[in-house]
Amino acid sequence: MRLCDRDIIKLIKQRKLVISPRPKIKEIHGATIDIHLGNRFRTFQDNSISYVDLSEEEKIHYSFEKLMDKEIILDEKDSFFLRPKEMSLAITSEFFSLPNNLVAQIDGRSSFSRLGLMIHITSQRIDPGWKGKIVLELFNLGKFTLCLKQNMLIGALSFDFLSGRSRIPYNSRKDAKYNNQKIISFKRTNNFKK
């Protein structure tokens, strides 16, 4: 069942749902909580790699590191410009800790999507037991360059209770490579060779 604003506020007050910095009451409305853009970005550089082999995690990691530019960290007054048909990774300013019986879903702002901005390309699900900042997969489908700034409202999270507590929440999985995430990375799992 999708939680309403009153239930979200109650979970935060009970510290069952932890969000840092703690959201203002006006940022929790209807069935969502507002999320904000952080100050870290990773862009894809022009590269001579002709393809990325998705069949093995080690090959994906190798390609990711070859294709990504160094991390960009914005100062408070700086802007990040996302050109048409470009993708960039960014991170939320909030750190989340979900209990083992709650799942979240991330959604972009409809006013931004009408200009072509997608904030999450893959699964919109944030698993039970998740701890960390959320990496956003920004893509500009529009015809205009989009100016993004640190701490701007970028989307919203909604929450659903599960039928029970998760047997293996994200923070207990052995392959939870993004657990406690605070930066944008493609971490190695235990299966990778050094």
Backbone hydrogen bonds, N-H to C=O, Kabsch-Sander energy under -0.5 kcal/mol:
donor,donor_aa,acceptor,acceptor_aa,energy
3,L,159,F,-2.9
5,D,30,G,-2.3
8,I,4,C,-2.1
9,I,5,D,-2.5
10,K,6,R,-2.1
11,L,7,D,-2.3
12,I,8,I,-2.1
13,K,9,I,-2.7
14,Q,10,K,-2.1
15,R,12,I,-1.2
16,K,11,L,-2.2
17,L,11,L,-1.5
18,V,16,K,-0.5
18,V,97,S,-2.2
19,I,17,L,-0.5
20,S,95,F,-2.5
27,E,24,K,-1.9
28,I,25,I,-1.7
29,H,27,E,-0.6
29,H,32,T,-2.1
31,A,29,H,-0.8
32,T,29,H,-2.5
33,I,157,L,-2.0
34,D,27,E,-2.7
35,I,155,G,-2.4
37,L,152,M,-2.4
38,G,91,I,-3.2
41,F,72,I,-2.4
42,R,89,L,-2.5
44,F,87,M,-0.8
45,Q,43,T,-0.5
45,Q,67,L,-3.1
54,L,52,V,-0.7
60,I,56,E,-1.9
61,H,57,E,-2.6
62,Y,58,E,-2.2
63,S,59,K,-2.4
64,F,60,I,-2.9
65,E,61,H,-2.4
66,K,62,Y,-1.7
67,L,63,S,-2.3
68,M,64,F,-1.8
69,D,43,T,-3.1
72,I,41,F,-3.2
73,I,71,E,-0.5
74,L,39,N,-2.8
74,L,72,I,-0.6
78,D,75,D,-1.4
80,F,148,L,-3.0
82,L,80,F,-0.6
82,L,146,L,-2.7
83,R,81,F,-0.7
85,K,140,N,-3.0
86,E,83,R,-1.6
88,S,138,L,-2.4
89,L,42,R,-3.1
90,A,136,L,-2.3
91,I,40,R,-0.9
92,T,134,I,-1.8
93,S,36,H,-2.3
95,F,20,S,-2.9
96,F,132,G,-2.5
97,S,18,V,-2.2
98,L,130,W,-2.8
102,L,99,P,-1.3
103,V,160,D,-2.6
104,A,126,I,-2.4
105,Q,158,S,-2.3
106,I,124,Q,-2.2
107,D,156,A,-2.5
109,R,154,I,-0.8
113,S,109,R,-2.3
114,R,110,S,-1.7
115,L,112,F,-1.4
116,G,113,S,-1.3
117,L,112,F,-2.1
118,M,116,G,-0.6
118,M,139,F,-2.7
126,I,104,A,-2.9
127,D,125,R,-0.6
129,G,99,P,-1.3
130,W,127,D,-1.7
132,G,96,F,-2.6
133,K,181,Q,-3.3
135,V,133,K,-0.5
136,L,90,A,-2.8
137,E,119,I,-1.4
138,L,88,S,-2.2
138,L,136,L,-0.9
139,F,118,M,-2.1
140,N,86,E,-2.2
141,L,116,G,-3.5
141,L,139,F,-0.9
146,L,82,L,-2.6
148,L,80,F,-3.2
148,L,146,L,-0.6
150,Q,78,D,-0.6
151,N,37,L,-3.7
152,M,149,K,-1.8
154,I,35,I,-2.4
155,G,35,I,-1.5
156,A,107,D,-2.5
157,L,33,I,-2.4
158,S,105,Q,-2.2
160,D,103,V,-2.6
161,F,1,M,-1.4
162,L,101,N,-2.5
166,S,100,N,-2.9
170,Y,128,P,-3.0
172,S,169,P,-2.2
173,R,169,P,-0.7
173,R,170,Y,-1.2
176,A,173,R,-1.1
177,K,175,D,-2.2
179,N,176,A,-1.4
180,N,131,K,-2.4
181,Q,131,K,-0.9
181,Q,178,Y,-1.5
185,S,183,I,-0.6
192,F,189,T,-1.6
